[in-house]
Amino acid sequence: MPVTQTESTVQLIHPKGSSVEILLYGATVVSWKSASVKGAASPVERLFVSSKSFLDGSKPVRGGIPICFPIFGPPQREEHSKLSQHGFARSEVWTFDRVLLDDDAGVSVKLVLNPSPAATAKFPNPFKLSYVVTLAEHQLSTDLHVENPGPSTLTFQALLHTYHRGPAQLAAVTPLKGLTYIDKVRDAGRFTEDREAVDVHKFTDSVYVDAPGKYHIGWEGADTVEIKSKNFNDVVVWNPGPVAGGKLADMEEKGWDNFICVEPGTASYFVDLEASKSWIGQQVITIL
């Protein structure tokens, strides 16, 4: 079966062997396996999930692709003061809606999230979220749909906090040269990126604003990972390194050496969505 459900997960399997596993808790993609286009014998894991992550629905997952909504980072506005870091979408149980696509081209499913009493207590604005995950042989697409069924403007941030598996000391991201970025490690100062390829050899937490929407992650001898985004005008590059990573209770020992986060989102700005309108933020990851 191309789509398999349990009480807590949804698994997609492509006819060519690639696969995706999604937790209903947070709609978090916790595994994506895809073969190399260079002829690897079997699919390999493309995402990092810490071995110390809580996968029982008690805490957000440390790894995979957590969804940040309706804020990114800590609350910045008074109306969001009751929200925890990155909002509640990654810590609510989503509902499996339906299979959207099932053929040789790919497999696609839709999950939905409506306001729960716990979410409404922190964020009274009406909303409806839909998450469409589409698996192809060498590609994973994750589309976040936000609907505003309420009578007034819905103000939010959204971001896909993707942990790409790979050697942090070798991996680099391009093309970010010339972009303005907010360096959260250096008191949120604004700087201009002058590096041809951005690495994470040390603690990195940088928000690149007005980003191009197409990025590559690569290191010698490995597949190149291409990331394309739509309606996510920023991209965050993050790795905690040993100093910050060692303080994360759910980070495995030296886990920071095994991933680089490249996160399309609305990290530096808010979306103002008018009543009865909808918005879609898309991420497409392709193995080249």
ZIJO-V604300 format. One record per backbone hydrogen bond with DSSP energy under -0.5 kcal/mol. NH is the residue of the N-H (numbers start at 1). CO is the residue of the C=O. Records with the same first field share a line. If there is no record, write none. Layout:
NH: CO ; CO
This chain:
4: 11
6: 9
10: 22
11: 4
12: 20
13: 2
14: 18
17: 14
19: 33
20: 12
21: 31
22: 10
23: 28
24: 8
25: 8
26: 24 ; 92
27: 24
28: 25
29: 27 ; 65
30: 21 ; 28
31: 21
33: 19
34: 44
39: 36
44: 34
46: 32
48: 163
50: 62
53: 50
55: 53
63: 61
64: 48
65: 29
66: 161
68: 66 ; 159
69: 67 ; 86
70: 157
80: 77
81: 78
83: 80
86: 73
87: 84
88: 69
89: 69
91: 88
92: 89
94: 24 ; 92
95: 112
97: 110
98: 110
100: 98 ; 108
101: 108
103: 106
107: 135
108: 101
109: 133
110: 98
111: 131
112: 95
113: 129
115: 127
120: 116
121: 117
122: 118 ; 119
123: 119
128: 147
129: 113
130: 145
131: 111
132: 143
133: 109 ; 131
134: 132 ; 141
135: 107
136: 139
140: 285
141: 134
142: 283
143: 132
144: 142 ; 281
145: 130 ; 143
146: 279
147: 128
148: 277
149: 147
154: 273
155: 153
156: 154 ; 271
157: 70
159: 68
160: 264
161: 66 ; 159
162: 160
163: 64
164: 162 ; 260
165: 46 ; 163
166: 258
168: 166 ; 257
170: 167
171: 167
172: 218
173: 198
174: 216
178: 193
179: 176
181: 191
182: 207
183: 181 ; 189
184: 182 ; 205
186: 183
187: 184
188: 183
189: 183 ; 186
191: 181
193: 179 ; 191
198: 173
199: 197
200: 168 ; 171
204: 239
206: 237
207: 182
208: 206 ; 235
209: 180 ; 207
211: 233
215: 227
216: 174
217: 225
218: 172
222: 219
225: 217
226: 224 ; 286
227: 215
228: 284
229: 213
230: 282
233: 231
234: 265
235: 208
236: 263
237: 206
238: 236 ; 261
239: 204
244: 240
245: 240 ; 241
246: 242
247: 244
248: 245
249: 247
251: 248
252: 250
255: 252
257: 254
258: 255
259: 256
260: 164
261: 238
262: 162 ; 260
263: 236
264: 262
265: 234
266: 158
269: 266
271: 156
273: 154 ; 271
274: 272
276: 148
277: 274
279: 146
281: 144
282: 230
283: 142
284: 228
285: 140
286: 226 ; 284
287: 138
288: 224 ; 286
